[in-house]
Amino acid sequence: MSGAGTTTEVALRPWPAPVNQALSKEAIHSQIGQLAAERGHLRGITEKALHEEIATGKDAPKETTGQDEEDGEAATHEKKNEPTTIEKLEDIFRAKVDMVSALNVVAWNAAGALDLVALMLSRDPTKVLDNSFSAHFKAQNVPKGAFGVDRGTPPDRSDQHDESLRNAEDERRHQLVARGSSMDALDWATDNILKAATELETGVRKETKYWAEIMSISEKGWSIQRSRRGVRHAPFAVRYGHSEASDHFKARGLAPLRMDRDGSIILDPALALKPKVLRVRISDHGRVTGTSKLPSKGEVTELALENSIQLARDSFFEEDLYHEMCLESRQLVAYGVEIRDSAIHIVSPSLSNPATHRTIMIDCILREETSQGSHEQPLDWLAQNVAEALRFLLAHEHRMRRFQRSQLPHPLTQQKRTTRTPPLLRTLLSVFSHVNAVNSVSAYLAVLARTFSSAGIGCSLQVTGESSWKKLTTLIRESTRKDISAVDQLFEVFTKHLDGVVTLSLPSSSGAEPEVITIATRTYIGPPTFGAEHKVTIPPSMASVLNLSSDQKRDFKFSSSEGVTSYLDWILSLDLTHSLLLELYRGRATLQSKEPQITIGSKVGKRPIDKDVTIEVADGELRASLKHSSEHDSSGREGTFVWDGSNGQPTLQAMVKSWVG
C-alpha cells in the first residue's frame, strides 16, 4: 500500500488519559518532534506498520557476535553511557529555546538602540522621526529631545605652535592647489572658447554659403520649400518636377538640398542619375531617314547647381511625356499605334507620297545615347518638329490642368469621374491624317488644273489646309476667353477637329463668280469622325446635269481620298460634255445617255453624219475620243487625244472642232 493510500486510513487523535496526567502543549510538541526524528515524516506512520514492527522485533537491540567478552562489555558500557534519543531531543529543544531567547534579546537591544538614536536625533526640530520609534517606546511616553550627546571638553594640546605651523603649511598647500586648479580651469575654458569660436566661424561660413546657393536657386525661379521634420542637414528642398504631372511622377519631383561639409549644396542622389531624353525617328520602308537631336550638356557632375536641376527637370518632363504616350497608345491600336521594343510605333503615310510606308518611332533613352556625331538625314527636320510638338502639347496639358483646378469644382456625385489621357498622339495622328488628306486631294486637283490649262480650259483652284489656322489671329483677338492665354488658345485649335477646304471652279462656268466644287475635309481622332472625312458639294448646275431634285442633297461624303478623286473625275467629265461641249455646239449636239458622251452632227459632203465625242478624266489626264456610226466605217473610231499637262498641246475646242467641223 502506497503512502498516499495509507494517509486516508490514519486517524491522529490523543490517547485518552486522566485529567491529571494530560500532556501540555509543550510536551505534545516535544513528542511530535521526537517522533519525526525517529520515524522521519509522519506521513509514513500507520497503525498497521507499527504492529508489523512490533511483531518482527525491528526495534530489538542487535546481538553482538564474533567479539570477545571484553569488547562486548566495553561496548555495552559505552552504549549505556550514550544519551538516549529523548535526551538528545530535549537538548535540541533546549538549545532552540536558548537561541530564540538570544535572538529576542538581540532584537530587544537593537530596538532599544534604534529608539536611543531616534531620541537623540529628535532634538532637531526639522526631523520627523515618529515612525522610527518602536511601539514599546511609544507606550512609555518619553518626551522628544529628552536625551542628547555632548562632545565633551577637547583634549589638552601642548604643541599648539607645531599645530599652527602644520595648519599654515596646509593652508599654503591648499592655496597652491586652488591656484593650479583655477589656472587649469582657465586654460580649459580658454580652449573651449577658442574651439567654440572656430566652430561658430565655420558654421557661419557654411550657413552663408548654403543660403547664398539657396538664394541663387530661388532667383532662377525654382520653387523652394521646407523639408519634413526629421531630415538632417537638409532643411529645404527644391521642387524641380511639374505640379501637374501624372500621379506616377508627381512624388518624384521634390529633391532635398543637403548641406556639404563646406556648406555647399549636395543634390539628391536621384538627380545624379543619368538623365533621359525623348527620341523621335522617321522610318521609310525600314530605313531610318530622320532622327531628332538634342544639344549635349555634358555630365551632371560637371554642371553648375542650377543647370543640374534644369537637367533633372528636363529628364523628368521627358519621362512623363513618354509615360503619358504609352498610356494613350493602348487606345489607338486601331489607328496603327503599337509598342515594340520599348518604342511607340505610329504608322503614317508620307506627306509627299501617300504610297510610302512611313513609321514614326518614339522612345525614351539616356541622353548620352543620342547620336551627336551622326550624319545629317533628309527628314531630321520632321523628327525634330514632331518631338517639339509633343513637348508643347504636354506643357499645354499641364497648364490646362492647373486652370481646371482653379475653377469651381464639379457637383458632387456618386459616379466616379474618369481621368482622360492627354491628347498627345491623337493630336499628332490628327494633324498627319488631315494634312495628308488635304494634300492628296489638292495635289491631284492641281495636276488636273494644269492639265485643263494645257487643254485651254479655264479652271481655278483654291486650297485652305485648315480654316481655323487661316483666321487664327482673328479668332484669338476676338475670343471672349480672357482667362486663357493666347498660346493655350492656339493649342486648343490643334486638339479639336481640323477643317480643310479645297475649291475647284467648273470648266464650263465663266464670269466673275464661277460655280465651284467644294471639297471640305474634317479630321478628328474620336467620335464622330474617327479620322479624315471628305464632303464634296456640287454647284446647282451639276445638280441639274445629274437630274437631282431641289430637295435632294448636293453634298456627298467619302472616307478616302481615292473615292473623292474618282468622283471628281466623273463630275468633271460630265461637266465637259453635258455643259461645255453642249453649249459650244448648241443645235448640233444631243445627249444620248447620262455618260460623259455627246453626239454632234456634221456633214461629209452632202451626207449628214453623227459623231460621238467622249470625254474621260482619269489619273490627272484628259482624254477625248471620237467615233461615228457610219456604215462605211466598221470600227467607228476617228481618233483619240490625251492631255497630260505638257505645253504646246492643242486646246480641247480646237481638237473637237477638227473632228466634227
Buried (B, 14 or more C-beta within 10 A) or exposed (E): EEEEEBEEEBEEEEEEEEEEEEEEEEEEEBEEBBBEEEBEEEEEBBEEBEEEEEEEEEEEEEEEEEEEEEEEEEEEEEEEEEEEEEEEBBEBBEEEEEEEEEEEEEEEEEBEEBBEEBBBEBEEEEEEBEEBBBEEBEEEEBEBEEBEEEEEEEEEEEEEEEEEEEEEEEEEEEEEEEEEEEEEEEEEEEEEEEEEEEEEEEEEEBEEBBEEBBEBBEEEEBBEEEBEEEEEEBBBBBBBBBEBBBEEBBEBBBBBBBBEEEBBBBBBEEBBEEBBBBBBBBBBEEEBBBBBBBEEBEBBEEBEBBBBBBBBBBBBBBBBBBBBBBBBBEBBEEBEBBBEEEBBBBEBBBBEEBEEEBBBBBBBBEBEEBEEEEEEBEBBEBBBBBBEBBBBBBBBBBBBBEBEEEEEEEEEEEEEEEEEBBBBBBBBBBBBBBBBBBBBBBBBBBBBBBBBBBBBBBBEBEBBBBEBBEEBEEBBEEEEEEEBBEEBBBBBBBBEBBBBBBBBBBBBBEEEEBBBBBBBBBBBBEEEBEBBBBBBBBBEBBBEBBEBEEEEEBEBEBBBBEBBBEBBBBBBBBBBBBBBBBEBBEEBBEBEEEBBBBBBBBEEEEEEBBBBBBBBBEEBBBBBBBBBEBEEEEEEEBEEBBBBBEEEBBEBBEBBBEBBE
